[in-house]
């Protein structure tokens, strides 16, 4: 009964804060069966084409065409629409979506040879139709933000040659063939690298996550976190940070993860004394942090590899220390809040034992270890994901409690297909932006604009790029947020000589943290929906908890050793192969950053061994920032300030006790 209540609560909150979850619930079993069969076909198609590839244009068109067809079956036209049946016009849209793919198959040879990618009249008609279908499908799944942004970019080549345009934005005139040929016939528009990453990598990892979910991986992470941290001071909040971080890395949805794990962790936090706003904020901060946590990073690492040409293993390694620092910052604030308010832990006799948890579900970790092994040994990403799906099925059968039935496998195939649709359609509509930028050279305009405002100062450019990334990422899922910021903002940093991987990680962080930054903080709002807290107050509390995440990107830009990159040997902004830095350099930057992040958390909460007054908080915050700035002199000053403040605070606490 309790699980059923949690499920109902989860669904209600998801539908309120996450448009992706507002799907039809069919009363007609025949329609439900047809949709399930179509979804299973969609999943199996991706597994099949991993091992038996087809031409890229056809593969990407199939991924898009069948995907938006499925969207028109399961997503209602508007919120208040009857969700028990499919509207008559959605069957038409479903058919047109498939026709848009079939046309490309029939015309593929002519497009590639005799027409050379130049659009004729029929191509333009199908191109316009497909763009309209993608925009409508995106509106249903993700709301108006992305479609409006895509339409604004699509309008640009129509007007970019007119006299009223500023000189910076003037281009040559483009006709319909230029614009929709770019969008529909080439792999620079709808079928860009974004949709390529979706079909080649992201879908398979979402499917992998669906199989792990069916086997009970979420319960394993939750139980392990309880055994590790539940008995510590303020234990439930630490449990939330650990379990939500791991699950967030796998499932790729910050809001979905807040709801999926928050219905268990937030009541536990409130039970030991955390406020509603703080409990919701902890869950939101941890779930968003999961998107930066290797090895999977919510699938964004694979898009980054596809976009930059940098090996996945290099990206995952580079992201490791910054992610650890982020979670240390969140855990430190949680600990200091619990100490300041003398919050309880969960009694040990109410917690599961590590041995029992591992004996019952520990084997479910094997697919994760296998995935890391495959990726570390340069097994192609699609193969690695497919292999681990098979391993997950086999491994789950080792215990009766985790064994997946045939129905569970079918359900995982259906769930994986459905869960992939928001990412797929976001990648498709972002392709409109990428196509426009590629056609018109708009990216160079953005680089020039940011550089001129920043006056070629790296720090000012980083600040402007941070703001641009957060604005572009507001209200968007992590993957489209990254793609947009990587297209529009990352080149401005790279233009100042920053290596491409560092520029992309920088904009990735800030596009992602828009999810917990008011006024549009969907992950925080979802946390508040579960905790009963105030959405805006929860958002601001999430921002405080995630403070390390706003500072760490500046650290690794100025000191790439934090990314395991030797900054002294970087000579080209387009480098995709890097030399590892001296071990002591990594130790030094990691240690000073660690101490700085903990000290900053102490200043935010106003507590270390005892409470701090306003002046003490300001002084230790200055020391923390000195430690975080990657310079030897500032490190020495920071160590002195923080050491003195810790000594004074400890002495005062000893006297009080």
Buried (B, 14 or more C-beta within 10 A) or exposed (E): EEEEEBEEBBEBBBBBBBBBBBBBEBEEEEBBEBBBEBBBEBBEBBBEBBEEEEEEBBBBBBBBBBBBBBBBBBBBBEEEEEBEBBBEEBEEBBEBBBBBBEBBBEBBEEBEEEBEBEBBEEBBBBBBBBBEBBBBBBBBBBBEBBBEBBBEBBEBBEEBEEEEEEEEBEBEEBEBBBBBBBBBBBBBBBBBBBBBBBBBBBBBBBBBBBBBBBBBBBBBBBBBBBBBBBBBBBBBBBBBBBBBBBBBBBBBBBBBBBBBBBBBBBBBBBEBBBBBBBBBBBBBBBBBBBBBBBBBBBBBBBBBBBBBEBBBBBBBBBBBBBBBBBBBBBBBBBBBBBBBBEBEBBEEEEBBEBEEBBEBBBBBBBBBEBBBEBBBEEBBBBEBBBBBBEBBBEBBBEBEEBEBEEEBBBBBBBBBBBBBBBBBBBBBBBBBBBBBBBBBEBBEBBBEBBBEEBEEEBEBBBEBBBEBBBBBBBBBBBBBBBBBBBBBBBBBBBBBEBBBBBBBBBBBBBBBBBBBBBEBBBBBBBBBBBBEBBBBBBBBBBBBBBBBBBBBBBBBBBBBBBBBBBBEEBEEBEBBEBEEBEEEBBEBBBEBBBBBBBBBBBBBBBBBBBBBEEEBBEBBBBBBBBBBBBEEEBBEBBBEBBEEBBEBBEEBBEEEE
